[in-house]
């Protein structure tokens, strides 16, 4: 039993290390892709949140990005000047201002994500269909478990 536990911990360490390395490579590739656009990595992350979850307040976006409110405000100011987002007063409560993704911002996110997907597709070329399906299933399961805990 002790050998299995030790072996299990070794596997967990290996999995964590591989995920960390994969994350680093994808981040680096993402930065290379972003160099063709006039946005920074934090702006991309903000646009991605807005693209996936819709309009939100600066406070909500700050929480999701783990950034200070003032940092997120500066980020939104720059993106607003570049016509990627706009501030919109809430229709139910005019004291609330939501950040709305504009067409140019949505198009940019779609392009960047498509390029990232093409990169991952290239990496998966040497995987069998079963390996790809298994990887997808296991990553989805791991993500669900992480959301719960």
MIKOLNU-813780 format. One record per residue: x, y, z of N, C-alpha, C, O in turn. Coordinates in pm, whole numbers, plus 50000, padded with zeros to 5 digits. Example, Ala and Ser with C-alpha at 12.3 -4.5 7.8 and 13.67 -1.06 7.14 Angstrom:
BEGIN
513194943150780512304955050780513204967050780514244966850846/512854977550708513674989450714512905000350787513415011450804/
//
This chain:
BEGIN
500834988050000500005000050000500875012550000500605021949926/501925012750083502795024550089503485026849955503665038449916/503865016349885504505017749753503525023749653503905032049571/502245019449659501235024849569500985039649594500825047449500/500975043549722500775057449757501945065849705501745076549648/503155060949726504345067949678504325068949526504625079549470/503985058049461503915057949315502835067749268503035074949170/501715067949337500615077049304501065091649315500765099949229/501795094749423502295108349440503275112149330503315123649286/504095102249287505005104849175504225108049048504585117148974/503155100349023502325103048905501685116748913501645124048813/501175120349030500565133449048501595144549023501285154448957/502795142749074503865152649051504175153648902504365164648849/504235142248835504495142348691503375149248613503635157048522/502135146448650500985152648583501005167748604500815175448510/501235171848728501275186348757502375193048676502165203848621/503545186748669504675192448595504345193448446504615203748383/503765183048389503415183248247502375193948218502475201148118/501365195148305500355205548287500975219548294500615228448217/501905221348387502595234248402503395237448276503345248648226/504115227548223504915229548102504005232447982504285241447903/502925224747969501985226847858501385240847867501295247947767/500985244747988500425258148007501435268847966501065278547899/502675267248004503715276947969503915277947819504075288947765/503925266547751504105266447605502915273047536503105280947443/501715269847579500525275847519500505290947544500145298647455/500885295147665500965309447694501955316447602501665327047547/503125310447585504155316147499503665316947355503855327147288/503045306347307502515306147171501435316847157501355323747056/500615318147260499575328547260500165342447252499645351047181/501275344847323501935357847317502495360647178502435371847128/503035350047115503535351546977502405355346883502565364046797/501265348846898500095351946815499635366246841499295373546747/499615370346969499155383847004500075394746950499645406246934/501325391446922502255401646872501805407246737502255418046697/500925400146667500375405046540499195414646561498685420446466/498775416246685497615424546716498035435846810499105435346870/497185445846821497525457146907496865455947045496245465347095/497015444047106496545442147243497605434747323498435427447269/497535436747454498465430247545497835417247596496625415447583/498635408247654498045395947710496925398547812495905391647806/497045408247905495925410647996494665415647923493545412347963/494845423547818493695428047741493025416147672491805415447665/493845406947621493295394947558492455387047658491355382547626/492975385447779492245377947882490915384847913489885378147926/490945398047925489695405547952488705403747837487525401147860/489185405147714488315403347598487745389147593486585387147558/488575379547629488145365547629487015363347730486035356547699/487145369047850486085367747950484785373947898483715367947912/484885385847838483695392547785483085384547670481865383747658/483925378847587483485370847473482735358447521481695354847466/483255351847624482685339247671481505341147766480595332947767/481515351947845480475353347948479555365347928478585366948002/479845373847830478975385347804479365397247890480365397247961/478525407547880478785420147951478935417748101478245409448159/479855425348162480035424748307480585437948357481095446048279/480475440148485480995452348545482515451248557483095440448544/483155462648581484605462448601484935454248726485955447248729/484105454948828484325447048950484285432148922485125424648971/483295427848843483195413648809484405409148727484965398448751/484795417448632485955414148549487235413948632488085405248614/487375423448724488545423748815488655410748893489745405148906/487535406148945487505393749023487935381948938488745373748981/487395380948817487715369648729489185369748688489785359048671/489775381648673491165382748627492165383448742493375383648720/491645383848865492505385148984493355397848976494545397549006/492735408848934493415421748923492735431949013491565430549048/493485442249051492905453249127491905460549039492055461148917/490895466249102489855473749031490485484748945490105486648830/491455491949003492085503048929492865498148807492875504748703/493515486648819494245480748706493285477048594493565479548477/492155471048632491155467248532490555479548466490285479548346/490345490148545489805502548488490765508048382490325512048274/492055508248411493055512848312493025504148187493125509248075/492905491148206492845481648096491635484748007491755485147884/490485486848069489245489847995489385503347923488935504647809/489985513147988490195526247924490955524747793490575530547691/492045517047796492855515047674492075507547567492145510947449/491335497347608490565489547511489405497847453489035496147336/488855506647534487785515247486488325525247382487675527947281/489525530547407490155539647309490435532647177490435539047072/490685519447183490955511647062489695505547001489765497046913/488525509947050487215505446997487005490347007486375484246921/487535484347114487345469947137486175467347231485485457247220/485955476647325484845475647421484225489447439484775499647396/483065489547504482455502247542481775500547677481355489647715/481665511647747480935511647874479465514547841479145523647764/478585506447903477155507947878476435508148012476675499548098/475535517948030474765518348154473735507048154473085504448053/473585500548269472625489748285471215495248265470885505948317/470385488148190469025492948162468135492748286467185500548296/468425483848381467605482748503468075492148614467275496548696/469375495048616469935503548722471045511948660472155507048637/470745524548632471675533248559472955536348637473895542048581/472995532648765474225534548843475265523948807476455525748831/474795513048751475685501948714476145503648571475345505748480/477465502548552478045503548418478645490048383479425484348459/478265485048268478775472148221479725474348104479595483948028/480685465348093481635465747983481075456747873480775445047897/480935462347754480355455147640481415453247532482095462747494/481535441147485482495437747379481945442647245480835439247206/482735450747176482335455747045482725445846935483485436446959/482195448046817482425438846704483915436746677484345425446654/484705447446679486145446246652486835437646758487715429646727/486425439346884486995431246991486625416546977487465407846997/485365413946942484915400046923485635393646805486045382046813/485785401046696486485395646578487925392346611488445382046568/488575401146688489965398846726490085386146810490975378046786/489205384446907489235372646993489015360046909489725350146926/488045360446820487775348846734488995345146651489325333446638/489675355146594490875352646513491985346446596492605336646555/492245352246714493335347346799493045333146847493925324546845/491805330646890491435317246937491565307246822492045296146843/491155311046703491265302146587492745298546562493065287046534/493635308346572495065305746553495605296646662496435287946635/495145298546785495565289846894495065275546872495785265946898/493835274346824493275261146795494055254146684494285242046690/494445261746583495245256046473496585250946526497075240546481/497175258246621498425253846682498225240446754499015231146736/497165239546835496895227146908496595215846808497005204446830/495885219046700495595208946597496885203446538496995191346514/497855212146514499155207546461499845198146560500425188046521/499765201546687500395193346791499735179546796500405169546819/498425178946774497675166346785497745157646660497135146946656/498475161946559498545154246434499085140046453498695130946381/499965138246549500555125046572499785116846675500255106346719/498605121546715497755114346809496715106446730496235111046626/496365094746779495275087046717493945093646755493885101946846/492895089746686491575095046718491185091146860490625099346933/491485078846901491185074447038491945082547141491405086147246/493215085447113494025093547206493445107547220493405113147330/493005113247109492415126747113491125126647192490905135347276/490265116747166488995115847240489235113647389488535119347472/490215105347422490545102647562491105115147629490725118547741/492005122047560492575134447614491475144647641491425150647748/490605146647543489495156247557488625152647676488295161147758/488255140047685487395135347794488055137347930487425142148024/489325133547940490035134948067490245149548107490145152948225/490535158048011490705172348042489375178448087489345186448181/488295174648021486965179548061486645175048204486145182948285/486925162348234486665157048368487505164348472487005168048578/488775166448441489645173448536489165187748558489155192648671/488765194448450488255208148461487005208548550486875217248636/486075199148529484855198648610485185196548758484605203148844/486105187548786486515185048924487135197648986486905200649104/487915204948908488545217148959487515227948987487655235649083/486465228648905485415238648926484645235949054484195245249122/484495223149087483745219149206484525221949334483965225749437/485865220049326486695221149448487275234849461487985237649557/
//
